[in-house]
Amino acid sequence: MSPRLPSPLPSFDRNLLRAVAAIVPPPEREEWSRSWQAELWHVRHPNRNRTVAARVIADLSLGILCDALWLRTESWRRLLSGTAIFCLASLLLLDVLSIVMALALNGGWHATALYLGAPFKRFLVETPLVIFVTFAIACRRYIAQRSSSRKFYWVRRRLFFAAKILLSLLLAFLLSVDVCQPLHADFPVTSELLQVFLFTIVALVALRWVFTDQEQRCKQCLRTLSTPARVGRPSHNFLEWNGTELVCKHGHGLLSVPEMESSWCRSSRWLEPDWEQATTI
């Protein structure tokens, strides 16, 4: 085995690459280091102008850091995109921003608590009614998951579904309160009526989104289903299956959504690989 040759780069460049490489995701770290070593060596080549090289090195140092940060954030985006954690975190962030807006409009915690007292009592009464109406008009779009451990996945789905409903209703309440707060001092009755109306409308829209989002997620990992593909021909709807299929990126199954209800296909179907193979055989 031949001894490893020393790096032709100065110590500053080697230390910079070594420090910034810790930010780069491990699977891409080696290729990233080689690319930037080649770039720095090209800039440091003795035939280049020293003054120009110094200015370029300063720009490359910033570029190295920005490139590493982008790779790290991109890896997080690929890891969290479409996940249940990212969905709940986004809703929670919107709730926090709405609370901050309410604090800014009212001037502090004490004034905000006094202002939210009466609307929050109405919120506790309106919420069950809005949920009841939403569940009454919602349709069941997919069958139960067919797997030996379906009970565990069923509990996870229900907990995730309940958390989305809670955060969405809280967001609808906070948004309606924030919008009506400037009118409360001069028109208190109008402000209260408008707040109730806005909350009802926003809550219904939010709950409709919750149902749609829940239907289009994997029944195991709870990630958003992707790559929708149209299958079948509309003219043969009564002779063969016609609709859209969405697939889980991790291969947990696929969701078949019919184009229209028929006597033999009234709702969407969630198919897992083993079950689908067994029915085919």
Sequence and secondary structure as in RCSB ss.txt:
>XXXX:A:sequence
MSPRLPSPLPSFDRNLLRAVAAIVPPPEREEWSRSWQAELWHVRHPNRNRTVAARVIADLSLGILCDALWLRTES
WRRLLSGTAIFCLASLLLLDVLSIVMALALNGGWHATALYLGAPFKRFLVETPLVIFVTFAIACRRYIAQRSSSR
KFYWVRRRLFFAAKILLSLLLAFLLSVDVCQPLHADFPVTSELLQVFLFTIVALVALRWVFTDQEQRCKQCLRTL
STPARVGRPSHNFLEWNGTELVCKHGHGLLSVPEMESSWCRSSRWLEPDWEQATTI
>XXXX:A:secstr
       SS HHHHHHHHHHHTTS HHHHHHHHHHHHHHHHHHT TTS HHHHHHHHHHHHHHHHHHHHHHHHHH
HHHHHTT HHHHHHHHHHHHHHHHHHHHHHHTSHHHHHHHHHHHHHHHHHHHHHHHHHHHHH    B    STTH
HHHHHHHHHHHHHHHHHHHHHHHHHHHHHHHHHHTT HHHHHHHHHHHHHHHHHHHHHHHHHHHHTB TTT  B 
EEEEEES GGGTTTS  EEEEE TTSS EEEEESS BTTB SBEEE HHHHHHHH 
